[in-house]
Amino acid sequence: MVREFRTTSEADTLAFAARLAPMLAAGDAVLLHGDLGAGKSVLARGIARGMGVTGPMPSPTFTLLIPYACGGRKLYHFDLYRLSDPDEYYAAGLDEFVGGDGVAVVEWPEMAELDPEPALDVHIRRGEGDDERRIAVENRGVAGYAPAALSDWSVTDHGE
């Protein structure tokens, strides 16, 4: 089932993502899909903040991966936008960080043809206003995912 959520500002999107963070465990992946500027990096930053990451969080656009230690938990933030071929992902050994000892948050997973489980498949798109976002979440095996905890942002459920 896909559940759709609505945020109305960048701060609201950060808060939504921070609320997702405690639902994630080592081995889980969050796959972020959306157009340029849709808010994938904001969602990634919100999840990281919710896991306890502090300090600057640059985009890993040029490095592809930035790891974070968060009070005993690990977070791996990927931005795969610059990959020209899915084989680059595997040749760089990045696949060892998805499904492993931390939470993987992956922007542009389609660039590496990633389809891991357990994962939250998250599609973000612009809404009606400049700052509104529509966030569709499909749970593919994340045991801790509890959409009721996100009811402040809930819009609708779509059938399986």
N, CA, C and O atoms as a GROMACS GRO file, in nm:
protein
  640
    1MET      N    1   0.084  -0.118   0.000
    1MET     CA    2   0.000   0.000   0.000
    1MET      C    3   0.088   0.124   0.000
    1MET      O    4   0.194   0.127   0.063
    2VAL      N    5   0.044   0.224  -0.070
    2VAL     CA    6   0.114   0.352  -0.076
    2VAL      C    7   0.031   0.453   0.003
    2VAL      O    8  -0.090   0.464  -0.016
    3ARG      N    9   0.096   0.525   0.092
    3ARG     CA   10   0.029   0.631   0.167
    3ARG      C   11   0.089   0.764   0.123
    3ARG      O   12   0.211   0.777   0.108
    4GLU      N   13   0.002   0.861   0.102
    4GLU     CA   14   0.049   0.993   0.060
    4GLU      C   15   0.039   1.091   0.175
    4GLU      O   16  -0.058   1.091   0.252
    5PHE      N   17   0.142   1.175   0.185
    5PHE     CA   18   0.152   1.277   0.288
    5PHE      C   19   0.171   1.413   0.222
    5PHE      O   20   0.214   1.421   0.107
    6ARG      N   21   0.140   1.519   0.296
    6ARG     CA   22   0.154   1.655   0.245
    6ARG      C   23   0.226   1.740   0.348
    6ARG      O   24   0.189   1.742   0.465
    7THR      N   25   0.331   1.810   0.302
    7THR     CA   26   0.398   1.908   0.387
    7THR      C   27   0.381   2.045   0.323
    7THR      O   28   0.360   2.056   0.202
    8THR      N   29   0.390   2.149   0.406
    8THR     CA   30   0.360   2.283   0.355
    8THR      C   31   0.478   2.379   0.358
    8THR      O   32   0.465   2.494   0.316
    9SER      N   33   0.593   2.334   0.408
    9SER     CA   34   0.712   2.419   0.413
    9SER      C   35   0.835   2.329   0.425
    9SER      O   36   0.823   2.209   0.448
   10GLU      N   37   0.951   2.389   0.408
   10GLU     CA   38   1.075   2.311   0.426
   10GLU      C   39   1.085   2.262   0.570
   10GLU      O   40   1.125   2.148   0.593
   11ALA      N   41   1.050   2.346   0.666
   11ALA     CA   42   1.055   2.305   0.807
   11ALA      C   43   0.959   2.189   0.833
   11ALA      O   44   0.990   2.099   0.911
   12ASP      N   45   0.843   2.193   0.770
   12ASP     CA   46   0.745   2.086   0.784
   12ASP      C   47   0.798   1.956   0.723
   12ASP      O   48   0.778   1.848   0.780
   13THR      N   49   0.864   1.966   0.608
   13THR     CA   50   0.923   1.847   0.544
   13THR      C   51   1.034   1.789   0.632
   13THR      O   52   1.045   1.667   0.645
   14LEU      N   53   1.116   1.876   0.691
   14LEU     CA   54   1.220   1.829   0.784
   14LEU      C   55   1.159   1.757   0.903
   14LEU      O   56   1.208   1.653   0.944
   15ALA      N   57   1.051   1.813   0.958
   15ALA     CA   58   0.984   1.752   1.074
   15ALA      C   59   0.924   1.617   1.037
   15ALA      O   60   0.933   1.522   1.115
   16PHE      N   61   0.863   1.608   0.919
   16PHE     CA   62   0.809   1.481   0.870
   16PHE      C   63   0.919   1.375   0.862
   16PHE      O   64   0.902   1.264   0.912
   17ALA      N   65   1.030   1.411   0.800
   17ALA     CA   66   1.141   1.318   0.783
   17ALA      C   67   1.202   1.279   0.918
   17ALA      O   68   1.237   1.163   0.938
   18ALA      N   69   1.213   1.376   1.009
   18ALA     CA   70   1.267   1.344   1.143
   18ALA      C   71   1.177   1.245   1.215
   18ALA      O   72   1.226   1.163   1.293
   19ARG      N   73   1.047   1.251   1.190
   19ARG     CA   74   0.954   1.156   1.252
   19ARG      C   75   0.971   1.017   1.193
   19ARG      O   76   0.940   0.918   1.259
   20LEU      N   77   1.019   1.007   1.069
   20LEU     CA   78   1.048   0.877   1.008
   20LEU      C   79   1.168   0.809   1.072
   20LEU      O   80   1.173   0.686   1.082
   21ALA      N   81   1.265   0.889   1.114
   21ALA     CA   82   1.395   0.838   1.160
   21ALA      C   83   1.385   0.726   1.264
   21ALA      O   84   1.452   0.624   1.246
   22PRO      N   85   1.306   0.739   1.371
   22PRO     CA   86   1.304   0.632   1.471
   22PRO      C   87   1.240   0.503   1.420
   22PRO      O   88   1.250   0.399   1.486
   23MET      N   89   1.176   0.508   1.305
   23MET     CA   90   1.114   0.389   1.248
   23MET      C   91   1.214   0.303   1.171
   23MET      O   92   1.183   0.192   1.130
   24LEU      N   93   1.334   0.356   1.153
   24LEU     CA   94   1.434   0.290   1.069
   24LEU      C   95   1.539   0.219   1.154
   24LEU      O   96   1.578   0.267   1.260
   25ALA      N   97   1.583   0.104   1.105
   25ALA     CA   98   1.684   0.024   1.174
   25ALA      C   99   1.797  -0.011   1.077
   25ALA      O  100   1.782   0.005   0.956
   26ALA      N  101   1.907  -0.057   1.131
   26ALA     CA  102   2.019  -0.100   1.049
   26ALA      C  103   1.968  -0.200   0.945
   26ALA      O  104   1.892  -0.292   0.976
   27GLY      N  105   2.013  -0.180   0.822
   27GLY     CA  106   1.971  -0.267   0.712
   27GLY      C  107   1.858  -0.208   0.630
   27GLY      O  108   1.836  -0.251   0.516
   28ASP      N  109   1.786  -0.110   0.685
   28ASP     CA  110   1.677  -0.046   0.611
   28ASP      C  111   1.733   0.055   0.512
   28ASP      O  112   1.837   0.117   0.536
   29ALA      N  113   1.662   0.072   0.401
   29ALA     CA  114   1.697   0.173   0.302
   29ALA      C  115   1.577   0.265   0.280
   29ALA      O  116   1.462   0.222   0.286
   30VAL      N  117   1.607   0.392   0.255
   30VAL     CA  118   1.505   0.489   0.216
   30VAL      C  119   1.546   0.537   0.078
   30VAL      O  120   1.650   0.601   0.061
   31LEU      N  121   1.464   0.506  -0.021
   31LEU     CA  122   1.494   0.538  -0.160
   31LEU      C  123   1.415   0.663  -0.199
   31LEU      O  124   1.292   0.660  -0.204
   32LEU      N  125   1.486   0.772  -0.226
   32LEU     CA  126   1.423   0.901  -0.251
   32LEU      C  127   1.419   0.930  -0.401
   32LEU      O  128   1.523   0.942  -0.466
   33HIS      N  129   1.297   0.942  -0.453
   33HIS     CA  130   1.275   0.970  -0.595
   33HIS      C  131   1.209   1.107  -0.608
   33HIS      O  132   1.129   1.146  -0.523
   34GLY      N  133   1.241   1.179  -0.715
   34GLY     CA  134   1.176   1.306  -0.741
   34GLY      C  135   1.260   1.390  -0.836
   34GLY      O  136   1.378   1.364  -0.856
   35ASP      N  137   1.197   1.491  -0.892
   35ASP     CA  138   1.266   1.582  -0.983
   35ASP      C  139   1.372   1.663  -0.908
   35ASP      O  140   1.374   1.666  -0.785
   36LEU      N  141   1.460   1.728  -0.985
   36LEU     CA  142   1.556   1.820  -0.925
   36LEU      C  143   1.481   1.927  -0.847
   36LEU      O  144   1.384   1.985  -0.898
   37GLY      N  145   1.524   1.953  -0.726
   37GLY     CA  146   1.462   2.056  -0.644
   37GLY      C  147   1.333   2.015  -0.576
   37GLY      O  148   1.267   2.098  -0.514
   38ALA      N  149   1.295   1.889  -0.587
   38ALA     CA  150   1.169   1.844  -0.526
   38ALA      C  151   1.177   1.838  -0.373
   38ALA      O  152   1.076   1.854  -0.305
   39GLY      N  153   1.297   1.815  -0.320
   39GLY     CA  154   1.312   1.808  -0.176
   39GLY      C  155   1.374   1.680  -0.123
   39GLY      O  156   1.362   1.650  -0.005
   40LYS      N  157   1.439   1.605  -0.210
   40LYS     CA  158   1.504   1.480  -0.166
   40LYS      C  159   1.611   1.507  -0.061
   40LYS      O  160   1.619   1.435   0.038
   41SER      N  161   1.692   1.609  -0.082
   41SER     CA  162   1.798   1.640   0.015
   41SER      C  163   1.740   1.689   0.147
   41SER      O  164   1.797   1.663   0.253
   42VAL      N  165   1.628   1.760   0.141
   42VAL     CA  166   1.562   1.804   0.264
   42VAL      C  167   1.513   1.683   0.343
   42VAL      O  168   1.531   1.676   0.465
   43LEU      N  169   1.452   1.587   0.274
   43LEU     CA  170   1.409   1.464   0.341
   43LEU      C  171   1.527   1.390   0.402
   43LEU      O  172   1.519   1.343   0.516
   44ALA      N  173   1.636   1.378   0.327
   44ALA     CA  174   1.755   1.309   0.377
   44ALA      C  175   1.808   1.378   0.502
   44ALA      O  176   1.843   1.313   0.600
   45ARG      N  177   1.816   1.512   0.498
   45ARG     CA  178   1.864   1.589   0.612
   45ARG      C  179   1.771   1.572   0.733
   45ARG      O  180   1.818   1.560   0.846
   46GLY      N  181   1.642   1.570   0.710
   46GLY     CA  182   1.546   1.551   0.819
   46GLY      C  183   1.561   1.416   0.885
   46GLY      O  184   1.554   1.405   1.007
   47ILE      N  185   1.580   1.311   0.805
   47ILE     CA  186   1.602   1.178   0.861
   47ILE      C  187   1.730   1.178   0.944
   47ILE      O  188   1.733   1.125   1.055
   48ALA      N  189   1.835   1.237   0.889
   48ALA     CA  190   1.963   1.243   0.962
   48ALA      C  191   1.949   1.319   1.093
   48ALA      O  192   2.000   1.274   1.196
   49ARG      N  193   1.881   1.433   1.091
   49ARG     CA  194   1.860   1.509   1.214
   49ARG      C  195   1.780   1.427   1.315
   49ARG      O  196   1.809   1.430   1.435
   50GLY      N  197   1.680   1.355   1.267
   50GLY     CA  198   1.600   1.270   1.354
   50GLY      C  199   1.679   1.155   1.413
   50GLY      O  200   1.642   1.101   1.517
   51MET      N  201   1.788   1.117   1.347
   51MET     CA  202   1.875   1.012   1.399
   51MET      C  203   1.983   1.069   1.490
   51MET      O  204   2.059   0.994   1.551
   52GLY      N  205   1.990   1.202   1.499
   52GLY     CA  206   2.088   1.263   1.588
   52GLY      C  207   2.209   1.324   1.522
   52GLY      O  208   2.301   1.366   1.592
   53VAL      N  209   2.212   1.331   1.390
   53VAL     CA  210   2.323   1.395   1.321
   53VAL      C  211   2.316   1.545   1.345
   53VAL      O  212   2.210   1.606   1.328
   54THR      N  213   2.428   1.603   1.385
   54THR     CA  214   2.436   1.748   1.405
   54THR      C  215   2.545   1.803   1.315
   54THR      O  216   2.621   1.727   1.255
   55GLY      N  217   2.552   1.933   1.305
   55GLY     CA  218   2.655   1.995   1.222
   55GLY      C  219   2.614   2.001   1.077
   55GLY      O  220   2.503   1.962   1.040
   56PRO      N  221   2.705   2.051   0.994
   56PRO     CA  222   2.674   2.068   0.852
   56PRO      C  223   2.650   1.934   0.784
   56PRO      O  224   2.710   1.833   0.819
   57MET      N  225   2.562   1.935   0.687
   57MET     CA  226   2.534   1.815   0.607
   57MET      C  227   2.542   1.850   0.460
   57MET      O  228   2.439   1.876   0.397
   58PRO      N  229   2.661   1.852   0.403
   58PRO     CA  230   2.673   1.883   0.260
   58PRO      C  231   2.612   1.770   0.178
   58PRO      O  232   2.606   1.655   0.221
   59SER      N  233   2.570   1.805   0.059
   59SER     CA  234   2.518   1.702  -0.031
   59SER      C  235   2.634   1.615  -0.079
   59SER      O  236   2.742   1.667  -0.111
   60PRO      N  237   2.613   1.484  -0.085
   60PRO     CA  238   2.720   1.396  -0.135
   60PRO      C  239   2.721   1.386  -0.287
   60PRO      O  240   2.764   1.284  -0.342
   61THR      N  241   2.673   1.489  -0.356
   61THR     CA  242   2.663   1.484  -0.501
   61THR      C  243   2.796   1.450  -0.568
   61THR      O  244   2.798   1.373  -0.664
   62PHE      N  245   2.906   1.506  -0.520
   62PHE     CA  246   3.034   1.481  -0.585
   62PHE      C  247   3.110   1.364  -0.524
   62PHE      O  248   3.198   1.308  -0.589
   63THR      N  249   3.077   1.326  -0.401
   63THR     CA  250   3.146   1.214  -0.336
   63THR      C  251   3.062   1.087  -0.342
   63THR      O  252   3.114   0.979  -0.314
   64LEU      N  253   2.937   1.097  -0.377
   64LEU     CA  254   2.838   0.989  -0.386
   64LEU      C  255   2.788   0.939  -0.251
   64LEU      O  256   2.672   0.901  -0.240
   65LEU      N  257   2.872   0.938  -0.149
   65LEU     CA  258   2.834   0.883  -0.019
   65LEU      C  259   2.901   0.962   0.093
   65LEU      O  260   3.021   0.991   0.088
   66ILE      N  261   2.821   0.996   0.194
   66ILE     CA  262   2.876   1.052   0.318
   66ILE      C  263   2.821   0.969   0.434
   66ILE      O  264   2.700   0.965   0.454
   67PRO      N  265   2.908   0.903   0.509
   67PRO     CA  266   2.863   0.826   0.625
   67PRO      C  267   2.856   0.915   0.750
   67PRO      O  268   2.933   1.010   0.764
   68TYR      N  269   2.763   0.883   0.839
   68TYR     CA  270   2.747   0.956   0.965
   68TYR      C  271   2.732   0.855   1.078
   68TYR      O  272   2.668   0.751   1.061
   69ALA      N  273   2.792   0.885   1.192
   69ALA     CA  274   2.770   0.807   1.314
   69ALA      C  275   2.674   0.889   1.400
   69ALA      O  276   2.695   1.008   1.422
   70CYS      N  277   2.570   0.825   1.448
   70CYS     CA  278   2.464   0.895   1.521
   70CYS      C  279   2.438   0.821   1.652
   70CYS      O  280   2.345   0.741   1.659
   71GLY      N  281   2.516   0.847   1.753
   71GLY     CA  282   2.492   0.786   1.883
   71GLY      C  283   2.476   0.636   1.879
   71GLY      O  284   2.379   0.583   1.933
   72GLY      N  285   2.567   0.567   1.818
   72GLY     CA  286   2.562   0.421   1.813
   72GLY      C  287   2.493   0.368   1.687
   72GLY      O  288   2.502   0.248   1.658
   73ARG      N  289   2.426   0.454   1.614
   73ARG     CA  290   2.364   0.413   1.488
   73ARG      C  291   2.446   0.471   1.373
   73ARG      O  292   2.519   0.569   1.391
   74LYS      N  293   2.434   0.410   1.257
   74LYS     CA  294   2.504   0.459   1.138
   74LYS      C  295   2.403   0.499   1.031
   74LYS      O  296   2.298   0.436   1.015
   75LEU      N  297   2.438   0.604   0.960
   75LEU     CA  298   2.357   0.652   0.849
   75LEU      C  299   2.449   0.670   0.730
   75LEU      O  300   2.558   0.727   0.742
   76TYR      N  301   2.406   0.620   0.615
   76TYR     CA  302   2.480   0.635   0.491
   76TYR      C  303   2.393   0.716   0.395
   76TYR      O  304   2.288   0.670   0.351
   77HIS      N  305   2.438   0.839   0.364
   77HIS     CA  306   2.362   0.927   0.275
   77HIS      C  307   2.426   0.924   0.137
   77HIS      O  308   2.541   0.965   0.119
   78PHE      N  309   2.351   0.875   0.041
   78PHE     CA  310   2.395   0.864  -0.098
   78PHE      C  311   2.327   0.968  -0.184
   78PHE      O  312   2.210   1.000  -0.162
   79ASP      N  313   2.399   1.022  -0.281
   79ASP     CA  314   2.339   1.100  -0.388
   79ASP      C  315   2.401   1.046  -0.516
   79ASP      O  316   2.518   1.071  -0.546
   80LEU      N  317   2.322   0.971  -0.592
   80LEU     CA  318   2.373   0.900  -0.708
   80LEU      C  319   2.346   0.973  -0.839
   80LEU      O  320   2.359   0.914  -0.947
   81TYR      N  321   2.308   1.099  -0.832
   81TYR     CA  322   2.270   1.176  -0.950
   81TYR      C  323   2.378   1.176  -1.057
   81TYR      O  324   2.346   1.170  -1.176
   82ARG      N  325   2.503   1.182  -1.019
   82ARG     CA  326   2.612   1.196  -1.115
   82ARG      C  327   2.660   1.064  -1.175
   82ARG      O  328   2.751   1.064  -1.258
   83LEU      N  329   2.603   0.952  -1.136
   83LEU     CA  330   2.643   0.825  -1.197
   83LEU      C  331   2.602   0.824  -1.343
   83LEU      O  332   2.491   0.865  -1.377
   84SER      N  333   2.690   0.778  -1.428
   84SER     CA  334   2.655   0.769  -1.570
   84SER      C  335   2.615   0.627  -1.608
   84SER      O  336   2.559   0.604  -1.716
   85ASP      N  337   2.644   0.532  -1.519
   85ASP     CA  338   2.614   0.392  -1.547
   85ASP      C  339   2.597   0.320  -1.413
   85ASP      O  340   2.676   0.345  -1.322
   86PRO      N  341   2.499   0.232  -1.399
   86PRO     CA  342   2.481   0.160  -1.273
   86PRO      C  343   2.605   0.082  -1.229
   86PRO      O  344   2.625   0.061  -1.109
   87ASP      N  345   2.687   0.038  -1.323
   87ASP     CA  346   2.807  -0.037  -1.287
   87ASP      C  347   2.904   0.045  -1.204
   87ASP      O  348   2.982  -0.012  -1.126
   88GLU      N  349   2.902   0.178  -1.218
   88GLU     CA  350   2.990   0.264  -1.139
   88GLU      C  351   2.962   0.247  -0.989
   88GLU      O  352   3.055   0.249  -0.908
   89TYR      N  353   2.838   0.231  -0.955
   89TYR     CA  354   2.797   0.213  -0.815
   89TYR      C  355   2.862   0.088  -0.757
   89TYR      O  356   2.920   0.091  -0.648
   90TYR      N  357   2.853  -0.020  -0.829
   90TYR     CA  358   2.909  -0.147  -0.781
   90TYR      C  359   3.062  -0.148  -0.788
   90TYR      O  360   3.127  -0.202  -0.698
   91ALA      N  361   3.119  -0.089  -0.891
   91ALA     CA  362   3.265  -0.083  -0.905
   91ALA      C  363   3.327  -0.003  -0.790
   91ALA      O  364   3.439  -0.032  -0.748
   92ALA      N  365   3.255   0.096  -0.739
   92ALA     CA  366   3.305   0.177  -0.627
   92ALA      C  367   3.285   0.107  -0.493
   92ALA      O  368   3.329   0.158  -0.390
   93GLY      N  369   3.220  -0.008  -0.492
   93GLY     CA  370   3.198  -0.083  -0.368
   93GLY      C  371   3.089  -0.023  -0.280
   93GLY      O  372   3.081  -0.056  -0.161
   94LEU      N  373   3.006   0.063  -0.336
   94LEU     CA  374   2.903   0.130  -0.256
   94LEU      C  375   2.791   0.036  -0.212
   94LEU      O  376   2.721   0.064  -0.115
   95ASP      N  377   2.774  -0.073  -0.284
   95ASP     CA  378   2.665  -0.166  -0.250
   95ASP      C  379   2.681  -0.227  -0.112
   95ASP      O  380   2.582  -0.272  -0.054
   96GLU      N  381   2.801  -0.229  -0.056
   96GLU     CA  382   2.820  -0.286   0.077
   96GLU      C  383   2.756  -0.203   0.188
   96GLU      O  384   2.741  -0.251   0.300
   97PHE      N  385   2.718  -0.078   0.157
   97PHE     CA  386   2.659   0.009   0.258
   97PHE      C  387   2.506   0.007   0.258
   97PHE      O  388   2.444   0.069   0.344
   98VAL      N  389   2.446  -0.062   0.164
   98VAL     CA  390   2.300  -0.074   0.160
   98VAL      C  391   2.264  -0.213   0.211
   98VAL      O  392   2.314  -0.313   0.161
   99GLY      N  393   2.175  -0.217   0.311
   99GLY     CA  394   2.136  -0.345   0.368
   99GLY      C  395   2.234  -0.397   0.470
   99GLY      O  396   2.228  -0.513   0.509
  100GLY      N  397   2.325  -0.311   0.515
  100GLY     CA  398   2.429  -0.353   0.608
  100GLY      C  399   2.405  -0.306   0.750
  100GLY      O  400   2.298  -0.327   0.807
  101ASP      N  401   2.507  -0.242   0.807
  101ASP     CA  402   2.506  -0.208   0.950
  101ASP      C  403   2.449  -0.071   0.981
  101ASP      O  404   2.460  -0.022   1.094
  102GLY      N  405   2.388  -0.008   0.882
  102GLY     CA  406   2.330   0.124   0.905
  102GLY      C  407   2.206   0.145   0.821
  102GLY      O  408   2.164   0.057   0.746
  103VAL      N  409   2.150   0.263   0.833
  103VAL     CA  410   2.036   0.305   0.751
  103VAL      C  411   2.094   0.373   0.628
  103VAL      O  412   2.178   0.462   0.638
  104ALA      N  413   2.048   0.332   0.511
  104ALA     CA  414   2.092   0.393   0.385
  104ALA      C  415   1.981   0.484   0.334
  104ALA      O  416   1.868   0.440   0.313
  105VAL      N  417   2.014   0.611   0.314
  105VAL     CA  418   1.921   0.707   0.254
  105VAL      C  419   1.979   0.741   0.117
  105VAL      O  420   2.088   0.797   0.107
  106VAL      N  421   1.905   0.707   0.012
  106VAL     CA  422   1.960   0.713  -0.123
  106VAL      C  423   1.878   0.808  -0.211
  106VAL      O  424   1.762   0.782  -0.241
  107GLU      N  425   1.942   0.918  -0.252
  107GLU     CA  426   1.883   1.006  -0.351
  107GLU      C  427   1.919   0.952  -0.490
  107GLU      O  428   2.032   0.911  -0.513
  108TRP      N  429   1.824   0.953  -0.580
  108TRP     CA  430   1.842   0.906  -0.716
  108TRP      C  431   1.878   0.757  -0.724
  108TRP      O  432   1.973   0.723  -0.794
  109PRO      N  433   1.808   0.667  -0.654
  109PRO     CA  434   1.843   0.524  -0.658
  109PRO      C  435   1.831   0.463  -0.797
  109PRO      O  436   1.895   0.362  -0.827
  110GLU      N  437   1.748   0.523  -0.882
  110GLU     CA  438   1.731   0.471  -1.017
  110GLU      C  439   1.860   0.479  -1.100
  110GLU      O  440   1.876   0.405  -1.197
  111MET      N  441   1.951   0.567  -1.062
  111MET     CA  442   2.077   0.580  -1.136
  111MET      C  443   2.165   0.455  -1.119
  111MET      O  444   2.251   0.428  -1.203
  112ALA      N  445   2.143   0.380  -1.011
  112ALA     CA  446   2.217   0.255  -0.990
  112ALA      C  447   2.124   0.134  -1.000
  112ALA      O  448   2.163   0.021  -0.971
  113GLU      N  449   1.999   0.160  -1.043
  113GLU     CA  450   1.898   0.055  -1.053
  113GLU      C  451   1.883  -0.020  -0.921
  113GLU      O  452   1.872  -0.143  -0.919
  114LEU      N  453   1.883   0.055  -0.811
  114LEU     CA  454   1.871  -0.006  -0.678
  114LEU      C  455   1.727  -0.045  -0.650
  114LEU      O  456   1.633   0.028  -0.682
  115ASP      N  457   1.711  -0.161  -0.590
  115ASP     CA  458   1.579  -0.210  -0.551
  115ASP      C  459   1.592  -0.300  -0.428
  115ASP      O  460   1.544  -0.413  -0.429
  116PRO      N  461   1.658  -0.249  -0.321
  116PRO     CA  462   1.681  -0.334  -0.204
  116PRO      C  463   1.555  -0.350  -0.119
  116PRO      O  464   1.460  -0.272  -0.130
  117GLU      N  465   1.556  -0.449  -0.037
  117GLU     CA  466   1.454  -0.465   0.067
  117GLU      C  467   1.528  -0.507   0.192
  117GLU      O  468   1.626  -0.580   0.183
  118PRO      N  469   1.485  -0.462   0.307
  118PRO     CA  470   1.370  -0.376   0.333
  118PRO      C  471   1.397  -0.232   0.291
  118PRO      O  472   1.509  -0.182   0.303
  119ALA      N  473   1.292  -0.166   0.243
  119ALA     CA  474   1.307  -0.028   0.198
  119ALA      C  475   1.175   0.047   0.208
  119ALA      O  476   1.067  -0.011   0.199
  120LEU      N  477   1.188   0.178   0.225
  120LEU     CA  478   1.076   0.269   0.204
  120LEU      C  479   1.103   0.334   0.069
  120LEU      O  480   1.206   0.398   0.050
  121ASP      N  481   1.011   0.317  -0.022
  121ASP     CA  482   1.020   0.379  -0.154
  121ASP      C  483   0.944   0.511  -0.145
  121ASP      O  484   0.822   0.511  -0.132
  122VAL      N  485   1.015   0.623  -0.151
  122VAL     CA  486   0.957   0.755  -0.127
  122VAL      C  487   0.964   0.839  -0.254
  122VAL      O  488   1.072   0.864  -0.308
  123HIS      N  489   0.847   0.884  -0.300
  123HIS     CA  490   0.838   0.970  -0.417
  123HIS      C  491   0.791   1.107  -0.370
  123HIS      O  492   0.684   1.119  -0.310
  124ILE      N  493   0.870   1.210  -0.399
  124ILE     CA  494   0.836   1.345  -0.357
  124ILE      C  495   0.815   1.432  -0.481
  124ILE      O  496   0.892   1.426  -0.578
  125ARG      N  497   0.710   1.512  -0.475
  125ARG     CA  498   0.682   1.603  -0.585
  125ARG      C  499   0.628   1.734  -0.530
  125ARG      O  500   0.577   1.740  -0.419
  126ARG      N  501   0.640   1.838  -0.610
  126ARG     CA  502   0.590   1.969  -0.570
  126ARG      C  503   0.438   1.965  -0.565
  126ARG      O  504   0.372   1.897  -0.643
  127GLY      N  505   0.384   2.041  -0.468
  127GLY     CA  506   0.240   2.052  -0.455
  127GLY      C  507   0.191   2.180  -0.520
  127GLY      O  508   0.254   2.233  -0.612
  128GLU      N  509   0.079   2.229  -0.471
  128GLU     CA  510   0.016   2.348  -0.530
  128GLU      C  511   0.094   2.476  -0.501
  128GLU      O  512   0.118   2.556  -0.591
  129GLY      N  513   0.135   2.496  -0.376
  129GLY     CA  514   0.212   2.614  -0.340
  129GLY      C  515   0.360   2.591  -0.361
  129GLY      O  516   0.403   2.478  -0.381
  130ASP      N  517   0.438   2.698  -0.356
  130ASP     CA  518   0.582   2.688  -0.378
  130ASP      C  519   0.650   2.592  -0.281
  130ASP      O  520   0.741   2.519  -0.319
  131ASP      N  521   0.604   2.592  -0.156
  131ASP     CA  522   0.670   2.511  -0.053
  131ASP      C  523   0.596   2.381  -0.021
  131ASP      O  524   0.644   2.301   0.060
  132GLU      N  525   0.482   2.359  -0.082
  132GLU     CA  526   0.407   2.235  -0.056
  132GLU      C  527   0.472   2.119  -0.128
  132GLU      O  528   0.516   2.130  -0.242
  133ARG      N  529   0.477   2.005  -0.058
  133ARG     CA  530   0.529   1.882  -0.116
  133ARG      C  531   0.429   1.769  -0.092
  133ARG      O  532   0.365   1.763   0.013
  134ARG      N  533   0.418   1.682  -0.190
  134ARG     CA  534   0.340   1.559  -0.178
  134ARG      C  535   0.442   1.446  -0.171
  134ARG      O  536   0.529   1.434  -0.258
  135ILE      N  537   0.430   1.365  -0.069
  135ILE     CA  538   0.528   1.260  -0.042
  135ILE      C  539   0.454   1.127  -0.036
  135ILE      O  540   0.376   1.103   0.056
  136ALA      N  541   0.478   1.041  -0.133
  136ALA     CA  542   0.416   0.909  -0.138
  136ALA      C  543   0.516   0.806  -0.085
  136ALA      O  544   0.629   0.799  -0.132
  137VAL      N  545   0.473   0.728   0.014
  137VAL     CA  546   0.561   0.630   0.078
  137VAL      C  547   0.503   0.491   0.060
  137VAL      O  548   0.388   0.464   0.095
  138GLU      N  549   0.584   0.403   0.005
  138GLU     CA  550   0.548   0.261  -0.005
  138GLU      C  551   0.646   0.183   0.082
  138GLU      O  552   0.767   0.192   0.065
  139ASN      N  553   0.592   0.106   0.174
  139ASN     CA  554   0.677   0.025   0.261
  139ASN      C  555   0.700  -0.111   0.195
  139ASN      O  556   0.606  -0.183   0.162
  140ARG      N  557   0.828  -0.143   0.177
  140ARG     CA  558   0.866  -0.273   0.124
  140ARG      C  559   0.952  -0.345   0.227
  140ARG      O  560   1.071  -0.370   0.206
  141GLY      N  561   0.888  -0.379   0.341
  141GLY     CA  562   0.954  -0.462   0.440
  141GLY      C  563   1.021  -0.394   0.557
  141GLY      O  564   1.089  -0.462   0.634
  142VAL      N  565   1.007  -0.263   0.574
  142VAL     CA  566   1.066  -0.194   0.690
  142VAL      C  567   0.978  -0.224   0.811
  142VAL      O  568   0.866  -0.174   0.821
  143ALA      N  569   1.029  -0.305   0.902
  143ALA     CA  570   0.950  -0.354   1.015
  143ALA      C  571   0.899  -0.243   1.106
  143ALA      O  572   0.789  -0.253   1.160
  144GLY      N  573   0.977  -0.138   1.124
  144GLY     CA  574   0.940  -0.032   1.217
  144GLY      C  575   0.851   0.076   1.160
  144GLY      O  576   0.810   0.167   1.232
  145TYR      N  577   0.820   0.068   1.031
  145TYR     CA  578   0.740   0.174   0.968
  145TYR      C  579   0.600   0.176   1.027
  145TYR      O  580   0.529   0.076   1.025
  146ALA      N  581   0.561   0.291   1.080
  146ALA     CA  582   0.430   0.308   1.144
  146ALA      C  583   0.365   0.434   1.089
  146ALA      O  584   0.382   0.543   1.145
  147PRO      N  585   0.291   0.422   0.979
  147PRO     CA  586   0.233   0.542   0.917
  147PRO      C  587   0.139   0.619   1.009
  147PRO      O  588   0.119   0.739   0.989
  148ALA      N  589   0.082   0.555   1.110
  148ALA     CA  590  -0.005   0.626   1.203
  148ALA      C  591   0.072   0.736   1.276
  148ALA      O  592   0.013   0.838   1.314
  149ALA      N  593   0.203   0.718   1.296
  149ALA     CA  594   0.285   0.819   1.364
  149ALA      C  595   0.306   0.941   1.275
  149ALA      O  596   0.359   1.042   1.320
  150LEU      N  597   0.266   0.931   1.150
  150LEU     CA  598   0.281   1.041   1.054
  150LEU      C  599   0.146   1.102   1.019
  150LEU      O  600   0.134   1.174   0.920
  151SER      N  601   0.045   1.073   1.099
  151SER     CA  602  -0.091   1.114   1.065
  151SER      C  603  -0.109   1.266   1.054
  151SER      O  604  -0.202   1.312   0.989
  152ASP      N  605  -0.020   1.343   1.117
  152ASP     CA  606  -0.028   1.490   1.104
  152ASP      C  607  -0.016   1.533   0.958
  152ASP      O  608  -0.064   1.640   0.921
  153TRP      N  609   0.048   1.451   0.876
  153TRP     CA  610   0.074   1.486   0.737
  153TRP      C  611  -0.005   1.400   0.638
  153TRP      O  612   0.004   1.421   0.518
  154SER      N  613  -0.082   1.304   0.688
  154SER     CA  614  -0.148   1.206   0.603
  154SER      C  615  -0.252   1.268   0.513
  154SER      O  616  -0.331   1.354   0.556
  155VAL      N  617  -0.253   1.225   0.388
  155VAL     CA  618  -0.352   1.271   0.292
  155VAL      C  619  -0.443   1.156   0.254
  155VAL      O  620  -0.565   1.167   0.267
  156THR      N  621  -0.385   1.045   0.208
  156THR     CA  622  -0.467   0.934   0.159
  156THR      C  623  -0.385   0.806   0.147
  156THR      O  624  -0.262   0.809   0.145
  157ASP      N  625  -0.456   0.696   0.140
  157ASP     CA  626  -0.395   0.566   0.110
  157ASP      C  627  -0.435   0.525  -0.030
  157ASP      O  628  -0.547   0.553  -0.075
  158HIS      N  629  -0.344   0.459  -0.098
  158HIS     CA  630  -0.372   0.404  -0.230
  158HIS      C  631  -0.361   0.254  -0.217
  158HIS      O  632  -0.273   0.204  -0.145
  159GLY      N  633  -0.447   0.180  -0.284
  159GLY     CA  634  -0.446   0.034  -0.277
  159GLY      C  635  -0.315  -0.027  -0.318
  159GLY      O  636  -0.229   0.038  -0.376
  160GLU      N  637  -0.303  -0.153  -0.287
  160GLU     CA  638  -0.178  -0.226  -0.318
  160GLU      C  639  -0.164  -0.250  -0.465
  160GLU      O  640  -0.065  -0.309  -0.508
   0.00000   0.00000   0.00000
